[in-house]
Amino acid sequence: MFQGEVTDHLEVAGRSTVQGVIRRGATIRAGGVLVVQGAFVGQLVVEEGGRLHVQGTFNGDIVVNDGSVFVEGVVELDPADFVGRLIVGVGTVVILDDGVYELLADGHLKAISGKTIGKVSTRPGVACEFDHEEQRFWPLRA
């Protein structure tokens, strides 16, 4: 586990946890798992079978996502622009060009009024996956 700020592009082949901020992105190799408890910024490459789990804020530039990305907290990226599999925890805040939204359990986005986000409360174990074809989130079934 690493605590603090990662200022270089991170390469992950096994399982790694960062408590802090990744500033220049990461490459997650096949079978690799990166857990970020904080913020992810920068370019993201996820090879087939790789996984990124962000508990905090995701504001990355997805270059390749042949694995999966799971975010609980805040997503600062339009899911329609997201490459590959995106799973988002219910209660996560999604920031789009036209406003700020909360992801509901049924997969809909509810507008949040005001300019500040406030406290974000996700529901552990409850998530939705973005469907690129239908351009919406669908609840994941356990």
C-alpha positions as CSV (number, residue, x, y, z in Angstrom):
1,M,0.0,0.0,0.0
2,F,1.2,3.5,-0.8
3,Q,0.0,6.6,1.0
4,G,0.4,10.1,-0.5
5,E,0.7,11.5,-4.0
6,V,1.9,9.5,-7.0
7,T,3.4,11.9,-9.5
8,D,4.7,9.4,-12.1
9,H,2.6,7.2,-14.4
10,L,1.9,4.1,-12.3
11,E,2.4,0.5,-13.8
12,V,0.4,-2.2,-12.0
13,A,0.9,-5.9,-12.7
14,G,-0.4,-7.4,-9.4
15,R,-2.6,-5.9,-6.7
16,S,-1.8,-2.4,-5.5
17,T,-3.6,0.1,-3.2
18,V,-3.0,3.9,-3.2
19,Q,-4.4,6.0,-0.4
20,G,-4.0,9.5,-1.9
21,V,-3.8,10.9,-5.4
22,I,-2.6,9.5,-8.7
23,R,-1.7,12.5,-10.8
24,R,-0.4,11.1,-14.0
25,G,-2.6,8.1,-14.5
26,A,-1.8,4.4,-14.6
27,T,-1.5,1.3,-16.8
28,I,-3.1,-1.8,-15.3
29,R,-1.8,-5.0,-16.8
30,A,-3.8,-8.1,-17.5
31,G,-4.9,-9.6,-14.1
32,G,-3.8,-6.4,-12.3
33,V,-5.9,-4.6,-9.7
34,L,-5.5,-1.0,-8.6
35,V,-7.5,0.3,-5.7
36,V,-7.4,4.1,-5.3
37,Q,-8.8,5.6,-2.1
38,G,-8.6,9.2,-3.0
39,A,-8.4,10.6,-6.5
40,F,-7.4,9.3,-9.9
41,V,-6.3,11.9,-12.5
42,G,-4.4,11.3,-15.8
43,Q,-4.3,8.7,-18.6
44,L,-5.8,5.3,-17.9
45,V,-4.9,2.1,-19.7
46,V,-6.6,-1.1,-18.4
47,E,-5.6,-4.3,-20.2
48,E,-8.0,-7.3,-20.6
49,G,-8.7,-8.7,-17.1
50,G,-7.3,-5.6,-15.4
51,R,-9.4,-3.7,-12.8
52,L,-9.4,-0.2,-11.4
53,H,-11.5,0.5,-8.3
54,V,-11.7,4.2,-7.2
55,Q,-13.2,5.1,-3.8
56,G,-13.2,8.8,-4.2
57,T,-12.9,10.9,-7.4
58,F,-12.3,9.7,-10.9
59,N,-11.2,12.3,-13.5
60,G,-9.1,10.3,-15.9
61,D,-8.5,10.2,-19.6
62,I,-9.3,6.7,-20.7
63,V,-6.9,5.6,-23.5
64,V,-7.8,1.9,-23.3
65,N,-10.2,0.0,-21.1
66,D,-10.3,-3.7,-22.0
67,G,-10.9,-4.5,-18.3
68,S,-13.3,-2.8,-15.9
69,V,-13.5,0.4,-13.9
70,F,-15.5,0.7,-10.8
71,V,-16.1,4.1,-9.1
72,E,-17.7,5.0,-5.8
73,G,-17.8,8.7,-5.0
74,V,-17.5,11.2,-7.9
75,V,-17.1,10.7,-11.6
76,E,-15.9,13.8,-13.5
77,L,-16.5,12.3,-17.0
78,D,-19.5,11.8,-19.2
79,P,-20.1,8.0,-19.2
80,A,-21.0,8.3,-22.9
81,D,-17.3,9.3,-23.5
82,F,-16.0,6.4,-21.3
83,V,-14.3,3.6,-23.1
84,G,-15.1,0.0,-22.0
85,R,-16.8,-1.3,-18.9
86,L,-17.8,1.3,-16.3
87,I,-19.5,0.3,-13.0
88,V,-20.6,3.0,-10.7
89,G,-21.8,2.7,-7.1
90,V,-25.3,3.9,-6.3
91,G,-25.1,7.3,-4.7
92,T,-22.1,8.3,-6.7
93,V,-22.1,11.9,-8.1
94,V,-21.7,12.1,-11.8
95,I,-20.6,15.5,-13.2
96,L,-21.7,16.2,-16.8
97,D,-21.4,19.3,-18.9
98,D,-25.1,20.1,-18.2
99,G,-25.1,19.6,-14.5
100,V,-24.4,17.5,-11.4
101,Y,-26.3,14.2,-10.8
102,E,-26.6,11.4,-8.3
103,L,-26.8,7.8,-9.6
104,L,-30.0,6.1,-8.2
105,A,-30.5,2.4,-7.6
106,D,-32.7,2.1,-10.7
107,G,-29.9,3.5,-12.9
108,H,-31.4,6.9,-13.4
109,L,-29.5,10.1,-12.8
110,K,-31.2,12.6,-10.4
111,A,-30.1,16.3,-10.7
112,I,-28.5,17.8,-7.7
113,S,-29.3,21.4,-7.1
114,G,-26.8,24.0,-6.1
115,K,-23.1,24.5,-6.9
116,T,-21.6,22.4,-4.2
117,I,-21.8,18.6,-4.0
118,G,-21.8,18.2,-0.3
119,K,-21.4,14.8,1.3
120,V,-21.4,11.8,-1.1
121,S,-23.0,8.6,0.4
122,T,-22.7,5.5,-1.7
123,R,-24.4,2.2,-0.9
124,P,-21.7,-0.6,-0.6
125,G,-22.4,-3.6,-2.8
126,V,-25.1,-1.7,-4.9
127,A,-24.0,-0.6,-8.3
128,C,-25.0,0.1,-11.9
129,E,-23.2,-0.6,-15.2
130,F,-23.2,1.9,-18.1
131,D,-24.7,0.5,-21.3
132,H,-23.0,2.2,-24.2
133,E,-25.6,1.1,-26.7
134,E,-28.6,2.5,-24.8
135,Q,-26.6,5.4,-23.3
136,R,-27.8,4.8,-19.7
137,F,-27.0,2.9,-16.5
138,W,-28.6,-0.4,-15.6
139,P,-28.6,-1.9,-12.1
140,L,-26.3,-4.9,-11.6
141,R,-27.9,-8.0,-10.2
142,A,-26.2,-9.8,-7.4
